[in-house]
Amino acid sequence: MAQTAAPVPRTATELRALRGPGVRRRAVRMARKSPMGAVGLLFILLLVAVGLFSPVLAPHAVNEFAGLPNQGPSVGFPFGTDKFGQDIFSRVIFGARISLEVSVLSVVGGTSMGLLIGSFSGYKGGRVDTLIQRVMDTMIAFPALILLLIIVRLLEPSLRNVIIVIGVVIIPGNARVIRSAALSERNNQYVEAAQALGASDLRILFRHIIPNMMPIAIVLSTTLLGTAILAEASLSFLGLGVPPPNPSWGSDISAARTAFPLNVWLAFFPGLAITLTVLGFNLLGDGLRDVLDPRLRGS
C-alpha cells in the first residue's frame, strides 16, 4: 500500500509553525511561568548595564574629593559623601563592575571545574569516585569563610586572587551536586548504547553526560552568583578582598564603621546594593530552575 507524502510547507506561516514558537514567544512563556524570575533577570540586566557604563553614569571619578566630608543625601550627591568627601553614589556604581566581574568569573570557573569533576566522578564510579569524593568532603568540612581566609592568606590580596579563591571554594559543592545527577545519568540506555558501539569514556563524557548536566550547572551558577558577591564583600570588609583604590561595596561598609552613627549612608547604600543584587540572582536562579527542571514543568 503506497504511503502518502507529507505536504511541503509553502508559506512563511507554515514554516514558523514547523519550527515551533519563536524566541519572543518562548521568552514570554517563561516570564508567565516564572514572573519572579523575570523580575530577577530584569534587575540583573540593569545591574550589568550599570557596570558596563559606570564611567558614563557616575557623576564623579571614583576617588575624586568632590564635596565636603560626611554630607547627607542631596541634589548634588544623591547618596551623600564619605569621610574623604568622595561621592558615595559614584562609588556604588563603580563597585557594581567589580562585584559583577568577581562573581561572574569565579562562578564560571568554579562551576566549570565542578561540572568536569562531578561528571567524571559520577560516570567512572568505583575507587576513582571514592577518592575524588573524599577530597571534596575534606574541602567541604572547612567552613567556607575559614577556607577563604586560609587561601587568601597564602596569596596576596588582588582582584585575580580573589576570583581564584572564590572559584576554588565553590568547586566541592558543585561537584557533589553534579556527581549525584551523573550517577543516575550513566545508567540510561543511550550511555549503554554508546558503550556497545565502542565509544570511549571521554567521548561519552563530553558528548552525552556533560551536555545533560548543563541545565543543573546553569541553575547552580545563577544561584552561586549571589553567594560569590557576598564572599567578595566579606573579604573586602575584612581587608582581604579587592585592594584599594578599587571601589568595593564590602570595603565601603567596612570604612563606615569609623563614621557610624555620624554617616549611616556610607554603609546603607552599599549594603542595599548587595542585598538587591543577591536577591536578583536568587530570583533568577529559582526562575531558571522552574523552567529547566523537567520535574517542575508540569507543576
Summary of the structure (lengths in Angstrom):
residues: 299
radius of gyration: 24.2
end to end distance: 44.3
largest distance: 91.7
contacts: 965
relative contact order: 0.14
helix: 71%
strand: 1%
